[in-house]
Amino acid sequence: MDRYLDPASTLGEVLFGLIMTLTFTLGAGIIIEDEGREGARQLLIALIGCNIAWGLIDGVLYLAGQLFDRGRLRRIGQAVRGAADQRSAVTIVAGELDELLDHVTSAGERDELYSRIATNLRSGASPPKPNTISRADIMGAFTSFWLVVVSSIPAAIPFLLFDNARFALRVSNAILLAMLFVIGYWCARYTVAKPWLVGLALLVGGIALVVVAIALGG
């Protein structure tokens, strides 16, 4: 998974799927109250269908984003090759990379690196590649899709196991809250934050949503 999506993107996709699922389950009280088991079945279909639809949308947006990013880099490359002189070319490269490298390199190191990059681009040593969809792009889009879809499945399982639709709804909410903690704990490993603190923060936020929804009749 990390091969195609960075941790931040993975976190975003999973949280998006969980939030979409919470939106359905927290607002399902009226449907279940009025229609019972049939209402739960309709909720289950809507829940999975919505996440499949949004998973497809996210996959397409991922592909569009990859093409856009590469297109932007190609334009920067053209600007470097078309610069009036070497100094102008280095300035263009610096404008793209300074923010990224400022805290881990010295000014002299950056100037040397930028000069080499500008020289390579202007000499044609690294000709631009066609901006087409690659296998890695397709795999990244598929990963985005299934992360959104799979995140909704655990919350749907209680509606298949329990006849009492109201009880199934509460179990589903509990599963989603537990998943929020686990996701927060897991993603914190990529930062300097304490895993349990990040997991707890997501859990508390989820509990707040459940409390508000129940208070409003959800």
C-alpha positions as CSV (number, residue, x, y, z in Angstrom):
1,M,0.0,0.0,0.0
2,D,2.8,2.4,0.9
3,R,4.3,1.7,-2.5
4,Y,1.4,3.6,-4.2
5,L,0.1,6.0,-1.6
6,D,2.0,8.0,1.0
7,P,0.9,7.6,4.6
8,A,-1.0,11.0,4.6
9,S,-3.0,10.0,1.5
10,T,-3.7,6.6,3.0
11,L,-5.0,8.2,6.2
12,G,-7.1,10.6,4.2
13,E,-8.8,7.9,2.2
14,V,-9.5,5.7,5.2
15,L,-10.9,8.6,7.2
16,F,-13.0,9.7,4.3
17,G,-14.5,6.2,4.1
18,L,-15.2,6.1,7.8
19,I,-16.7,9.6,7.8
20,M,-19.0,8.7,4.9
21,T,-20.0,5.6,6.8
22,L,-20.6,7.5,10.0
23,T,-22.7,10.0,8.1
24,F,-25.1,7.2,7.1
25,T,-25.2,5.3,10.3
26,L,-25.5,8.4,12.6
27,G,-28.4,9.6,10.5
28,A,-30.1,6.2,10.2
29,G,-32.1,6.3,13.4
30,I,-35.3,7.6,11.8
31,I,-35.2,5.0,8.9
32,I,-34.6,2.1,11.3
33,E,-37.2,3.3,13.7
34,D,-39.9,3.6,11.0
35,E,-39.0,0.6,8.9
36,G,-37.1,-1.8,11.2
37,R,-35.3,-4.7,9.5
38,E,-36.2,-3.4,6.0
39,G,-34.8,0.0,6.9
40,A,-31.6,-1.6,8.0
41,R,-31.3,-3.5,4.7
42,Q,-31.9,-0.3,2.8
43,L,-29.2,1.4,4.9
44,L,-26.8,-1.4,4.3
45,I,-27.3,-1.1,0.5
46,A,-27.0,2.6,0.6
47,L,-23.9,2.5,2.8
48,I,-21.9,0.2,0.5
49,G,-23.2,1.8,-2.7
50,C,-22.2,5.3,-1.6
51,N,-18.7,4.2,-0.6
52,I,-18.3,2.4,-3.9
53,A,-19.3,5.5,-5.8
54,W,-17.0,7.7,-3.8
55,G,-14.2,5.2,-4.1
56,L,-14.5,5.4,-7.9
57,I,-14.6,9.2,-7.7
58,D,-11.5,9.2,-5.5
59,G,-9.7,6.8,-7.9
60,V,-10.4,9.1,-10.9
61,L,-9.3,12.2,-8.9
62,Y,-6.1,10.4,-8.0
63,L,-5.3,9.8,-11.7
64,A,-6.1,13.4,-12.6
65,G,-3.9,14.6,-9.7
66,Q,-1.0,12.4,-10.9
67,L,-1.3,13.7,-14.5
68,F,-1.5,17.3,-13.2
69,D,1.6,17.0,-11.0
70,R,3.6,15.6,-13.8
71,G,2.3,18.2,-16.2
72,R,3.3,21.0,-13.8
73,L,6.8,19.5,-13.5
74,R,7.1,19.3,-17.3
75,R,6.2,23.0,-17.5
76,I,8.9,23.9,-15.0
77,G,11.4,21.8,-17.0
78,Q,10.4,23.8,-20.1
79,A,10.9,27.0,-18.3
80,V,14.4,25.9,-17.1
81,R,15.4,24.9,-20.7
82,G,14.0,28.2,-22.0
83,A,15.7,30.4,-19.4
84,A,17.9,33.2,-20.8
85,D,21.0,32.1,-18.9
86,Q,22.2,29.6,-16.3
87,R,21.5,31.9,-13.3
88,S,17.9,32.4,-14.4
89,A,17.5,28.6,-14.8
90,V,18.9,28.0,-11.3
91,T,16.4,30.6,-9.9
92,I,13.5,28.7,-11.4
93,V,14.8,25.4,-9.8
94,A,15.3,27.1,-6.5
95,G,11.8,28.4,-6.5
96,E,10.5,24.9,-6.8
97,L,12.8,23.2,-4.3
98,D,13.9,25.8,-1.7
99,E,10.9,25.2,0.7
100,L,11.6,21.5,0.7
101,L,15.3,21.6,1.2
102,D,15.8,24.8,3.2
103,H,15.9,23.0,6.6
104,V,18.2,20.1,5.6
105,T,20.9,21.7,3.5
106,S,23.1,24.8,3.5
107,A,22.8,27.6,1.0
108,G,26.0,26.5,-0.7
109,E,24.8,22.9,-1.0
110,R,21.5,24.0,-2.5
111,D,23.2,26.3,-5.0
112,E,25.4,23.4,-6.2
113,L,22.4,21.0,-6.4
114,Y,20.2,23.5,-8.3
115,S,23.0,24.3,-10.7
116,R,23.5,20.6,-11.5
117,I,19.7,20.2,-12.0
118,A,19.5,23.2,-14.3
119,T,22.6,22.1,-16.3
120,N,21.1,18.6,-16.8
121,L,17.8,20.0,-18.0
122,R,19.3,22.6,-20.3
123,S,21.7,20.1,-21.8
124,G,18.9,17.6,-22.6
125,A,20.6,14.9,-20.5
126,S,17.2,14.0,-19.1
127,P,14.6,14.4,-21.9
128,P,11.0,14.7,-20.7
129,K,8.9,11.6,-20.7
130,P,5.4,11.5,-22.2
131,N,2.7,12.4,-19.6
132,T,0.6,9.3,-19.8
133,I,-1.1,7.1,-17.2
134,S,1.3,4.5,-15.9
135,R,0.7,1.1,-14.2
136,A,1.7,2.8,-10.9
137,D,-1.0,5.4,-11.4
138,I,-3.6,2.7,-12.0
139,M,-2.5,0.8,-8.9
140,G,-2.6,4.1,-6.8
141,A,-6.1,4.8,-8.1
142,F,-7.2,1.2,-7.2
143,T,-5.7,1.5,-3.8
144,S,-7.6,4.8,-3.2
145,F,-10.8,3.0,-4.3
146,W,-10.6,0.0,-2.1
147,L,-9.4,1.9,1.0
148,V,-12.7,3.9,0.8
149,V,-14.8,0.8,0.2
150,V,-13.2,-1.6,2.6
151,S,-13.4,1.0,5.5
152,S,-17.2,0.7,5.3
153,I,-17.4,-3.1,5.4
154,P,-16.8,-3.7,9.2
155,A,-19.6,-1.2,10.0
156,A,-22.0,-3.1,7.7
157,I,-21.4,-6.5,9.3
158,P,-23.6,-6.0,12.4
159,F,-26.7,-5.4,10.1
160,L,-26.1,-8.9,8.7
161,L,-25.6,-10.5,12.1
162,F,-28.4,-9.0,14.3
163,D,-32.1,-9.0,13.8
164,N,-32.5,-6.0,16.1
165,A,-31.8,-3.1,13.8
166,R,-31.4,-0.5,16.6
167,F,-28.8,-2.8,18.3
168,A,-27.0,-3.4,15.1
169,L,-26.8,0.3,14.5
170,R,-25.2,0.9,17.9
171,V,-22.7,-2.0,17.4
172,S,-21.8,-0.5,14.0
173,N,-21.2,2.8,15.6
174,A,-18.9,1.2,18.2
175,I,-16.9,-0.6,15.5
176,L,-16.4,2.7,13.6
177,L,-15.2,4.4,16.8
178,A,-12.7,1.6,17.5
179,M,-11.5,1.9,13.9
180,L,-10.9,5.6,14.4
181,F,-8.7,4.9,17.3
182,V,-6.8,2.1,15.5
183,I,-6.3,4.3,12.4
184,G,-5.1,7.2,14.5
185,Y,-2.7,5.0,16.4
186,W,-1.3,3.4,13.2
187,C,-0.8,6.7,11.4
188,A,0.9,8.3,14.3
189,R,3.8,6.0,13.7
190,Y,4.8,8.2,10.8
191,T,5.0,11.3,13.0
192,V,6.6,12.3,16.3
193,A,3.2,12.3,18.0
194,K,2.3,9.7,20.6
195,P,0.2,7.0,18.9
196,W,-2.2,6.6,21.8
197,L,-2.8,10.3,21.9
198,V,-3.6,10.6,18.2
199,G,-5.8,7.5,18.4
200,L,-7.6,9.0,21.4
201,A,-8.1,12.3,19.7
202,L,-9.8,10.6,16.7
203,L,-11.8,8.4,19.1
204,V,-13.1,11.4,21.2
205,G,-14.0,13.3,18.0
206,G,-16.0,10.2,16.8
207,I,-17.8,9.8,20.2
208,A,-18.7,13.5,20.1
209,L,-20.4,12.9,16.7
210,V,-22.3,9.9,18.1
211,V,-23.5,11.8,21.2
212,V,-24.7,14.7,19.1
213,A,-26.5,12.4,16.7
214,I,-28.2,10.4,19.4
215,A,-29.2,13.6,21.2
216,L,-30.8,14.8,17.9
217,G,-32.7,11.5,17.5
218,G,-30.2,9.7,15.3
